[in-house]
Amino acid sequence: MNDDDTSKPLRDLVAPDLALLFVGINPSLRSAEAGHHFAR
């Protein structure tokens, strides 16, 4: 993994009219590399 893989933030996933929102910790380096929230 290089710095370019982890320097791009993942976009927020919050839908309009959301009734409930679970908040987790920041994504891991693996998640940033894969480009997905919580990839494992």
Secondary structure, 3 states (H helix, E strand, C coil): CCHHHHCCCCCCCCCCCCCCCCCCCCCCHHHHHHCCCCCC
